[in-house]
C-alpha cells in the first residue's frame, strides 16, 4: 500500500467565507463551509460542545493515518473571521461561530459521498486496509468507528476515513493518565465496524509501529497550532504549547513502544466476533 510522505508544511490554512450547511451529527456541530481559496470543507468548530480537544484529536489522528498511508480527506486549518456567519438565523449556530473565531479544523468536503455499510460496500475495503484501520483506531483509542456510526465514507468508489475527534480520550484528563492508562488494551475495539474484515494484525504490528517513528510523531504534533493546544476552554492545563506537545509525545511514543496490549485485545475481539452467531434481524437497531 502506498504511504504518503508526511510533510506538515502542506497543511494549508484557508479563510472561511460562507457558512453553507450545518451537519447536525455528533456534539461538534460541524458544517460545510466555503473558503476564500480552498473550496468546500467540512469544518469542526472549537466553540462547539466538544471543544478544542476534539480538533486536536482530529488533526493528530488524521496526520497519523496519513503517515500510515490510509485514505483521509485533505486536512486544513480553517480561519473563522469575526464577521463570519453573522447572517445565520439559528442562535445555537451563532453561539458556536462566535466562540470559534480564529483557527479551526476542516476536512475536504466529498460531494456525493455516502456512509459505508459492510453489506453494501464491503468489497471496496480490502482486508489489508481494514487491518491497518483497526490497528490505528486501537492505538489511538478511537471508539467512534462502529456499525452504528462507521465514520467511513465511500466517494468515487473509494473509502475515506473521517471524524477522529473522539479519539485520544486520555487527553481529557491528563493528570490521571498513568502507565496503566497509557497501555490500555482498549476493549471497545470489539465494536469496530471493520474488525471482522481485518486479517493478521500481529503480522503488520511491528511495521506500523516502526512507521510511526519519533520523528513522524514529532512532525504530527508540530502541525497542531498553539492556539488549539492552549485554547482557554482547556483551562491552565499546560504552561506552554511546547509542554503540551511533550505530553502528547510521551503518551503516543509510550503507547507505541508497548507492550502493545491493544493488538492482542483486537485479535481476541476479532476471534470472538467471527465465532459469534449473527444477530437475529429483530435484535438489530
C-alpha positions in Angstrom: 0.0 0.0 0.0 1.3 3.5 -0.9 2.3 5.6 2.0 2.2 9.4 1.7 5.4 11.1 2.7 4.4 13.2 5.8 5.1 16.9 5.3 3.4 19.2 7.8 4.2 22.1 5.5 1.4 21.0 3.2 -1.3 21.5 5.9 -2.8 24.7 4.4 -4.7 27.5 6.1 -7.9 28.8 4.4 -10.2 31.7 5.4 -13.8 30.8 5.7 -16.1 33.0 3.6 -19.6 31.4 3.6 -21.5 29.1 6.0 -23.4 26.8 3.7 -24.9 23.9 5.6 -24.9 22.5 9.2 -24.3 18.8 9.6 -26.2 18.0 12.8 -24.3 14.9 13.6 -22.5 14.4 17.0 -21.6 17.0 19.5 -19.2 19.0 17.4 -22.0 20.6 15.2 -19.8 20.6 12.0 -20.8 22.4 8.9 -20.0 22.7 5.2 -18.1 25.9 4.7 -16.8 27.7 1.6 -13.3 29.2 1.8 -11.5 32.0 0.1 -9.0 29.9 -1.8 -9.5 26.2 -0.9 -13.1 25.4 -1.9 -15.5 23.5 0.4 -14.6 21.9 3.7 -16.5 20.2 6.5 -15.4 22.3 9.4 -15.3 21.4 13.1 -15.5 24.4 15.4 -13.5 24.9 18.5 -16.6 26.7 20.1 -18.8 23.5 19.8 -19.6 21.3 22.8 -16.6 19.0 22.4 -14.2 22.0 22.4 -10.7 22.4 21.1 -9.6 18.9 22.2 -11.8 17.3 19.5 -10.0 19.4 16.9 -6.6 18.4 18.3 -7.5 14.8 18.1 -8.8 15.3 14.6 -5.5 16.7 13.5 -3.3 14.3 15.3 -5.1 11.1 14.3 -5.7 12.3 10.8 -2.0 13.0 10.3 -1.0 9.7 11.8 -3.4 8.0 9.4 -1.8 9.8 6.5 1.6 8.6 7.7 0.3 5.1 7.6 -0.9 5.5 4.0 -4.6 5.5 5.0 -7.2 7.4 2.9 -8.1 10.7 4.7 -9.8 13.7 3.0 -7.5 16.7 2.7 -6.9 18.3 6.1 -6.7 22.0 6.5 -6.7 24.7 9.2 -9.8 27.0 8.7 -9.6 30.6 9.9 -13.0 31.9 11.1 -13.0 35.7 10.9 -15.1 37.8 13.4 -17.6 38.7 10.7 -18.2 35.1 9.6 -21.8 33.8 9.8 -23.4 36.9 11.2 -26.4 36.4 9.0 -27.0 32.9 10.2 -30.5 32.9 11.8 -30.0 29.9 14.1 -29.0 31.2 17.6 -27.2 27.9 18.5 -25.1 28.1 15.4 -24.4 31.8 16.0 -23.1 31.0 19.5 -20.8 28.3 18.2 -19.4 30.6 15.5 -18.8 33.5 17.9 -16.8 31.1 20.1 -14.8 29.8 17.2 -13.0 32.9 15.9 -9.5 32.0 14.8 -8.2 28.6 13.9 -10.5 25.6 13.4 -10.1 22.3 11.5 -11.6 21.2 8.2 -11.6 18.1 6.0 -12.3 18.4 2.3 -16.0 18.1 1.5 -16.6 15.0 -0.5 -19.6 15.9 -2.6 -21.9 12.9 -3.1 -20.2 10.6 -0.6 -22.3 8.1 1.4 -21.8 6.3 4.6 -20.0 2.9 4.5 -22.0 -0.2 5.1 -20.4 -3.7 5.2 -23.2 -5.3 3.2 -23.4 -2.7 0.5 -19.8 -1.7 0.0 -17.7 -4.3 1.8 -15.9 -5.2 -1.4 -14.3 -1.7 -1.5 -12.3 -2.3 1.7 -9.6 -4.9 1.5 -8.5 -7.0 4.4 -5.2 -5.1 4.5 -6.9 -1.7 4.7 -9.3 -3.0 7.4 -6.4 -4.3 9.4 -4.5 -1.1 9.3 -7.5 0.9 10.2 -8.3 -1.4 13.2 -4.6 -1.0 14.3 -4.7 2.8 14.1 -8.0 3.1 16.0 -6.9 0.7 18.7 -3.6 2.6 19.1 -5.3 6.0 19.3 -8.3 4.7 21.4 -10.9 5.8 18.8 -14.3 4.5 19.9 -16.2 6.1 17.0 -15.9 3.7 14.1 -18.8 1.3 14.8 -21.6 -0.3 12.8 -23.9 2.3 14.1 -21.6 5.2 13.2 -18.8 3.9 10.8 -17.2 7.2 10.1 -16.1 5.8 6.8 -17.3 7.5 3.6 -17.5 6.0 0.2 -16.6 8.5 -2.5 -15.7 7.7 -6.1 -15.7 4.1 -5.1 -13.0 4.5 -2.5 -13.3 4.5 1.3 -12.3 7.6 3.2 -11.8 7.8 7.0 -13.4 10.8 8.8 -14.2 12.1 12.2 -11.4 11.3 14.7 -12.4 13.9 17.3 -13.4 11.3 19.9 -10.0 9.5 19.8 -7.1 10.1 22.3 -9.6 10.2 25.1 -6.7 10.2 27.6 -6.1 13.9 26.9 -9.4 14.8 28.5 -7.9 14.1 31.9 -4.1 14.1 31.7 -3.5 14.1 35.5 -5.0 10.6 35.7 -3.1 9.1 32.8 -0.6 6.8 34.4 1.3 3.9 32.8 -1.7 1.6 33.1 -4.0 4.0 31.3 -1.3 4.7 28.7 -1.1 1.0 27.9 -4.8 0.3 28.0 -5.8 -2.6 25.7 -8.8 -0.6 24.6 -11.6 -3.2 24.9 -14.0 -1.0 22.8 -12.2 -2.2 19.7 -14.7 -5.1 19.8 -17.3 -2.7 18.4 -15.2 -1.7 15.4 -17.1 -1.8 12.0 -14.1 -3.3 10.2 -12.9 -5.7 12.9 -14.3 -8.8 11.2 -12.8 -7.8 7.9 -9.3 -7.4 9.4 -6.7 -10.0 8.9 -3.3 -10.7 10.5 -2.9 -7.8 13.0 0.2 -9.4 14.5 1.9 -9.5 11.1 1.7 -5.8 10.5 2.0 -4.6 14.0 5.8 -4.1 14.1 5.8 -2.4 10.7 3.1 0.1 11.6 4.8 0.9 14.9 8.1 1.5 13.1 6.4 3.8 10.6 5.2 6.0 13.4 8.8 6.9 14.4 9.7 9.6 16.9 10.4 12.0 14.1 7.0 11.2 12.5 5.1 11.8 15.7 7.0 15.0 16.4 6.1 16.3 12.9 2.5 15.4 13.5 2.4 17.3 16.8 4.2 20.3 15.2 1.2 20.6 12.8 -1.1 21.3 15.7 -1.4 25.1 16.2 -0.5 26.6 19.5 -3.9 28.2 19.6 -5.7 24.8 19.9 -3.2 23.4 22.4 -3.6 26.4 24.7 -7.3 27.1 24.0 -8.9 28.9 27.0 -11.5 26.1 27.3 -8.8 23.7 28.2 -8.0 25.7 31.4 -4.4 26.2 32.5 -3.5 22.6 31.6 -0.1 23.4 30.2 2.3 26.4 30.7 3.2 26.4 27.0 2.4 24.7 23.7 5.8 23.1 23.9 4.8 21.4 27.2 1.5 20.3 25.6 3.3 18.7 22.7 5.7 17.0 25.1 2.8 15.4 26.9 1.2 14.1 23.8 4.6 12.9 22.5 5.2 11.0 25.7 1.8 9.3 25.6 2.0 8.4 21.9 5.5 7.0 22.0 5.0 5.1 25.2 1.8 3.6 23.7 3.6 2.8 20.5 6.6 1.2 22.3 4.3 -1.1 24.3 3.7 -3.7 25.4 1.1 -3.1 22.7 -1.7 -4.9 24.5 -4.2 -3.2 22.2 -3.1 -5.6 19.4 -3.7 -8.7 21.5 -7.1 -7.3 22.5 -8.1 -6.6 18.9 -7.1 -10.2 18.0 -9.2 -11.6 20.8 -12.1 -9.4 19.9 -11.9 -10.4 16.2 -11.9 -14.1 17.1 -14.9 -13.6 19.3 -16.8 -11.7 16.6 -16.1 -14.3 14.0 -17.1 -17.1 16.3 -20.3 -15.5 17.5 -23.6 -16.3 15.7 -25.0 -13.3 13.7 -27.7 -11.2 15.4 -31.3 -12.1 14.5 -32.8 -9.3 12.4 -35.3 -8.5 15.1 -32.5 -7.8 17.6 -30.8 -5.2 15.4 -31.2 -1.5 15.7 
